[in-house]
Structure formats: structure tokens, C-alpha cells
Amino acid sequence: MRKPELTLSSSELATSSNNDIGRTAVFFDYENIVLGVKGTFEPFRIMEYLGSRGNVLIRRAYADWGRFKSDQSKLLELGVEMIFLPTYGVKDKNRTDTAIAVDAMEILALHPNIDTFVIVSGDSDFGVLARKLRGYAKQIIGISSKKSASKVLVSVCHEFVFYETLVGEKLRGYSTKEGHRFLEKVLPRLVEDYGNTFQPSLIKDRLRKLDSSFSERNFGFGSFNKFLECYPELLTVQSYPGGKNEVTIRELAGS
């Protein structure tokens, strides 16, 4: 069921970013995400997360909607446009990939002010689209369950979010020791570039460049500062009035 094309008014395109991802377009490979999660898929969690970080102007979900009748009201309430792709058999596996790729490139051409493209899928086939959009200086975010996240897609996204972390599920394999290993990889170069005191966001940016799926949520923390505070042997976190934060790096081994 394809609704009339969404048109972006000049006022919407002029709206500044609420946070760090700016004007955003999101594309749901609906069957892929639903089959990958435990229990009931809640698209609200993804829209809430993206809405807290930017202005989600274009919202589209692709599926054979005859198979997901109970989900349609949820998507309508979220303002998501549902693109109907009838299923003709297993040979049509790539129909969704093609439809999303065509629409994304059309939006790239018609709405150049879109800053961020979000692909809600773990399918490796979207790696080609992600690389193409990156070539046009667009930010790419992937979202899927951890078990269905292709390493190929994760590697080409600027950021990859595991759906489990948006619904409060605990991920396996993310220990305090693992977090320490991540920090030890990025802190020496940061100290070389900025000295011993700088903003925490610089650490997070480097961690994401090291591994696009990095998030403090993977380790069970609701904020990045809380994550950093678990490593007093490496750094201290100082908070100031007005929400400003700084970290001071302790003397690192081998420095």
C-alpha cells in the first residue's frame, strides 16, 4: 500500500538538527528486522531513538503487508509510509533490497539536505548502498538485531545500533574487560592529538571509527559518561554546570 509521495516543505528542510544526525531518512527492511528479533518487534523504539537524535523527515517500511497485518496500525501511528512488495517466491528475495536502494538514491537526488540515511536491516546486500551513500558524504546508520547483523554492513556504516539495546535487552560478550581493551586502543592517539584533557565525545567518535557497532548501551550503560566512569585507572570524568564534561587521561602504560 503505497501512499502519495511525501513532500518536504521548505520549512522542514530548513529545520536545524535536534542533535547529532540532523535531517534523516529511515528505511525498514521489515521482514528482516522482524525475523531477527526476539518476541514482538516494536518500531516505536527505533523511531524514538532516532527522534531523540535528529529530525526524521522520511519514514518508509517495505514488506508484503499481507503477512504483517497486525503491525500496520503501529506504523501508521508513527507516520511510517508502508511500501507494498508482494511475495512471488524465494527467487524474489532481493525485491526489498532493490526497492530501498532505488528510493534511497531518488531521495539523495531530490532532497540533498537529508544528512543521514538509516537502514533498518542486517542484510549484507545493503553494503553496496551504504558505500554509495557514503560517497556522497552522507552519514549512514544501520539498525538490526545483533544475531542478524552482517559484518559487511556493520563495517560500512558510520554507526551500527543493535536493536536489543533499544529495548533494554542485555547483550552477551560485552564485559568491563572488553571496554578496557577498546579504550586502550584509542586513548594514546587522542592524548597525542589533544593533550591529557578533552571532551568525552572525542573518545566516542574514535571508538565508533574503530568499531561502528560500539555503544555504551552494549555494555549496559545509559550514558557514555557512566561507561567511562567504570575505568578510573585510565581516566577521570569531570562535570561542570551547563552540561559541559571533560575527561582527563591518567598516565598510560608505555607513554
N, C-alpha and C positions, 0 to 999 in steps of 0.2 A: 504494500500500500504506500505509494509514493505521494506525498503531499506536494502542494505547489512549492517551487523553489524558494528557499529562504533568501530574502534580500536584506542586505545590511545598509542601514541608513547612515548618512554622513555623521550623525551624532554618535552612533555606535562605533563607527570606525575611528572617531576622534577620541573615544573614551580611553583614558590612560590606564595602564596596568594596575590592578588592585595589589599585586605583589610581584612575583618574580617571573611569571611565564607570560604575562601580557595577554594580548588577544589570541584566543585559542580556538582551534577546530578539533573535535574529537570524533573518532570513527570506531564503532564497536563491531568487531567480527563476532557476532552474538553467539553463534553455536560454539565457537572455540572457547570463549570465556565461560559460558555456562557449563560445558562439559568438563572444564578444568577445575572448577571449584567444588569444595565440599558443601553439601547442603544447598540451600536456596541462594541463588545469585541476587545480590542487591545492587542494582545500578546506581541507586541513590548514594552509596558510599563513594563511588568514583566521582560522581558529579559534585558532591560536597567537597571532596578533596581538591578537585580542580578549581572549583569556585572560590575556595579559600586562597588560591594562589594566583588567580587571574580572572579574565573576563571571557567566559566560554560562549562564543558567539555562534558557532556552528556545531550542531549535535546530530549525528546520524548513526543509525544502527542497521545492520544488514543481516537478513536471515530469511528463511522460508517461514513466514509468520504463522502459517497454519500449524506449525509444530510448537509454537510458543505463545499460544493464545492467552494464557494466564499472565504473561509478562507485559502485555501490550498496555494495560492501564498504567502500570508503573512508569513506563517510558513516556506515555502521553503527559503524565503529571510533571515529568522532568523536562518537558519541551523537546524531547528527542524525536527527530524525524525518522520514521521506520521505512526502510527501503526493502521492498518485497522481491526476493530472489527465489522463485520456485525451484524445487529439487527435482531433477530428472534422473538421478542415479549417481553412483560413486564417481563416474567419469567427470561429473561437474564439480568436483572438489574445489577447483580454482575459481569458480564464478565469483565468490565473495572477494577473493584477493584482487581480481581484475576490476570489479566494480568500485572497490575502495580506492585502488590506485588511480583509476580514471577520474573519480570525483576529487581526490586529493590534488591531482595535477590541475584540474579545472579551477579549483579554489585558489591554488597557487597563482594562476594566471589572472583570475577575475578579482581576487581580493588580496593584493600584495601586502596589505597591512596586517594580515594574520601572522603572528610571531611564532606560534607554537602549534605543531601538529601532534596529536595524541593518538596512538594506535592501541586499541584495547584488544590485544591478541598476543599469543605466544608463538604464532606460526612463523617459521623461518623464512617463508616466501616474502614476507613484508620487509625483509632486509634490503631488498633492491629498492623499494620505495623509500625507505628511511635514508639510504645513501643518496638517492636522487634529491630528496628534500634538503638534506644537509648541504648539498652542493649549492643550494640557493640560500644558504645562510639562515635556515630555519631551525628552531630548536625542536628536537624530537624526543617525545616521552613515550615509552611503552608501558603497558599495564597488563598483567596476566597473573594467573596462579603460578607459584614457584615451580610446580612439577611440570607445567606445560610450557614454560618459558624456554624458547630456543636460545642456545648460546650465541647463535649467529645474530639473531635480532637484538639480544641484550648488548652485544658488542658494538652495534652501530647506532644505538640510541644514546643521546646525551644523558638520559636518566631512565632507569627502568624500575618500576614500582611493583612489588608483589602484592596482589590483591589481599592476601591473608593479613598483611599488616594494616590494611584499611578497616578490617572488621575485628581487629583485636586478637587474631589467632597467633599463637607463638610459632616461630619458625625454628626448625632444627638446624644445628651446625653453626650457630652464631653465639659464640662464647666470649667472655671477657678477654680470654687469651687471644682470640681471633681479632678482636677490636684493637688490642695492643699491637698485634702484628701489622694491621692496617696503618696505624698511626706512626709506627717506627719507619714505615716506608716513605711517608710524605713529610714528616716534620723536619728532617735535616735540610732538605732543599728550601723549605719555607723559611727557615732561620737564615739561610744564605741570602734569600731574596728580600726579606723584610725585617731581619733582626729577631730579637727574642720576644717581642711583644707586638701583637697584631689582632685583627678581628677573627672570631671563630669561623666566620663564613669562608675565609680563605682556606681553612683546613677542609671544610666540607666540599668546597669546589675541587680541591686536589684529590680528595678521596673519590669523588664521582668520576674524575678523569681516570683514576686508577681502575675503578670498577663502577660502571654506570648503575649497577643494582644496589650500590651502597645506600643505606638509610639507617638512621638511629632506630627506626621502628623495627628493623630486622633483629635488633638486639633487645627489644622490649622497652625502649625509652620513648617518651612522648615528645622530647625536645632534644636538640643536638647538644645543648649545654649540659643536660643531665648525663648524656653519654660521655662527654669529655670529663665531667667531674669524677668519673669512675677510674681515672688514670692520674691520680695526684703525683705519682712517681715520674710522670712525663711533663705535666703542665699544671698551672693553676688558672681558674676562671674567675674573673673579676667583673661584677655587675655594677653599673652606675645608674643614677637617676636618668629617666628618659628612655630607658630600654637599651642603652649602649652597653656592649660587652667587649671585654678584651681577654685574650689568653696570654700568659707568659710561660714560655718554654723553659723548663729546667735544663741544666747541662746534660746533653745527650752523650751516651757512651760512644766513644770513638771520635767525639768532636773536639 
